[in-house]
Amino acid sequence: MDQLPPVLTRFVPDILEAHAAMILRALLALPIATAIGALLAFRPRRRGTPPRSAPVIQTQIILAVVGAVVMLIVGASLARAFGIVGAANLIRYRAKIDDPKDAVVMLVTLSLGLACGVELYGLAAFAAVFILGVLWVVESLEPERTKIFELKVTTADPTAMRSQIESILRRYHIDYELRTAATKELVYETELPLHTRTDRVANAILTLDDKHETEVTWDEKKKK
């Protein structure tokens, strides 16, 4: 097996030692930054103030970690600081971003790319794994997203079918509220999990009617 040139052999231990020292600093700095960010993000809410959304809370925590990673990269190097500022100014968000975390992840990837560019490979690898873990934890706490529909069921005998229809809605984990009960029509306001398909629910309702006189209509509503 080929051996490394003497010049590289002399510098490899120093490089590995520098990476190990940087990872040890990150091992202390990143968890502390996460804890401080979480402390502020989950601060007690005063009575009368609007509720905080899960994406904003998650973004605040991740930003604390990103700030720590950036400062670990910069260290005492003024050139690196100017480089990060210049690179950050190049980012332009032209597409609409619904989740604030997506914008923060862009900043994360930029930071890790800068770390690789200044040969802080150990820090980049450790920070990537750490941030993936933080994202996994905070996103697991996020409530499942839902969509709002007005469900209209037109049938010959809605009174007889009502209990069966509501049983189907519960089976698909759909929150519902009966808004109208007419002689030939039932109208519900429903809240469906994001992954639930309306056609499957509709087909389940249609199978309740052997005479094929039932009609199911979904009308999606915007969340207030």
PyMOL commands that set and color helices and strands:
alter all, ss='L'
color gray80, all
select helices_A, chain A and resi 6-41+54-74+78-89+100-117+121-140+158-171+198-206
alter helices_A, ss='H'
color red, helices_A
select strands_A, chain A and resi 146-154+175-181+185-193+215-221
alter strands_A, ss='S'
color yellow, strands_A
deselect
rebuild
show_as cartoon
